[in-house]
Amino acid sequence: MAIYLDNAATTALDKESKDYLIEIYNEYYANPSALHKMGLDAEKIYKKSILKACNLIKAKSHNFIITSGGTEGNNTGIWQIKKLKGNKKKILTSKLEHPSVLNYCNFLKDKEKIYIEYYGTNDDGSIDLEDLLSKIDKYTGLVTIPYVNSEIGFVQDIRKISESIKRLNDSILIHVDGVQGFGKLNIDVNELDIDTMSFSSHKIHGPKGLGGLYIKEPGKFLPLIYGGGQQNNLRSGTEDVPSIASFGKTCELAQRDMEKNYLRTKKINKRYRDLLKENIHDIIFNGNERNTSPYIINLSIKDIKSEVLIHFLEMDHIYVSSGSACSSNYKGISTTYDTLKISNDYVEGTIRISFGRYSKEEDAEFVVEKISKYVKEIRKMIRS
Ligand SMILES: Cc1ncc(COP(=O)(O)O)c(C=O)c1O
C-alpha cells in the first residue's frame, strides 16, 4: 500500500464520491438544459449539488460558478480587471502566488497592457501588508491574495488584508486563490471583503478537472468563456452533471468532517514534526508553524538533493514532493522559496509532506525512519 503524502498536489477520489459519480453517470446523463424529463432530472441533481458546494463557503448559488478548476478560477478572477474603466490598469500580486496567478498576470502584461507590480512578503511566508498598502495608487485595479500557499501552507488573514485595502479604496477588486484552504479551513465569503475566490475539487478528494469561483457581484461579472449561456451566462459549456454531483458530495463530506479532519491532521502533523526533529539533524521547517495549515509540512534538509530523496522514498512506496507538483514544470527554485530566503545549503533539500483524509499517524514512524536512512546515504554520496 502506498503512503501517499502529496495531497497538496492532488488527492485520491473519496469512495462515496466515486460511487455517486458512477451512479449519476449511469442514470442522469442527459443535458441539464434539455426541456424533457431526463434533462429536468439532471438539472435537479445539478442544482442540489451546487448548493452543497456553496454551503461549504456560505455563498448563495447565484454567487458561484463551476469552473474547470483552480487554474480557470484564478484566470477568471484576475480577468475582472478588464471590466474596470479608465486608468485602472495595475495588478498588485506577490511571489507567494501559484503559477496560475503569476503566469496569467504575465499574460495580461504582455497581451493586454496591464501593469504588474509585486508587493513584499515576509520570511515566514506572510504578506507584508504595509508594503502592499504603500503600493496602492490611482492605477491599482486589482489585488491578488493567496489564502493558503500551496508549498509552505501559510494561512493569510484575508479579512484583515481585504479590509485594509478596501478602507484605502473600495473600488479595488480583490481576488483570492482559495484552493488550498477550501474544504479544510472554515471559509465564510460573507465575512471577507473580497470580489472573487477560486476553489478546486481535486485537492479535497473530489473529481479532477473541476472547481468553483465565488463572485460577489455576478451582475458586473466579465466572463472568460462564452458559448451557450449556461450558468446564467457567466461561464458557458454543457455542465458535467456527474462530476458536479460528485463534487457536491465531496463538499458535503468535507463540511461534515471539517473539524474532525482538521484536529486529526494537526495531530498527524505534530507527530511527523516531532519525529523529524528527533531523528534528523540540520533540518529546518519552512514557514511559521502557528499560521500554517496542518495539511502541509515544508522542510529543508541540509546537504541533500530532494529529487534524490524522493526517488529513494518511492522504492518504499512513500510519496512526497519537492514543491508544488503543479509548478514542477518550472525548472529552478519556485518563487515561494525565493521569498523565504532559504540558505543555499538547505534549499535543494526542500520537500513538502502534505496530508489528506487517508493519511495516518501510524505511518509517521516508518516514513521518518526511511527519510532519516536515505538522508544519511545521500549526505555520504554528496560529501564523498
Ligand atoms: C494554491 C493553488 N492554486 C491553484 C491551483 C491550480 O488548481 P487546479 O489544479 O485545480 O487547476 C493549485 C494546484 O496545485 C494550487 O495549489
The ligand as a Gaussian input file, in Angstrom:
#p B3LYP/6-31G(d) Opt

LIG

0 1
 C       -2.813000      27.317000      -4.499000
 C       -3.229000      26.692000      -5.805000
 N       -3.892000      27.428000      -6.698000
 C       -4.297000      26.917000      -7.876000
 C       -4.018000      25.617000      -8.224000
 C       -4.494000      25.083000      -9.534000
 O       -5.650000      24.312000      -9.331000
 P       -6.152000      23.249000     -10.430000
 O       -5.155000      22.146000     -10.434000
 O       -7.498000      22.817000      -9.953000
 O       -6.227000      23.976000     -11.718000
 C       -3.293000      24.809000      -7.329000
 C       -2.884000      23.435000      -7.699000
 O       -1.861000      22.969000      -7.238000
 C       -2.905000      25.359000      -6.086000
 O       -2.256000      24.631000      -5.184000

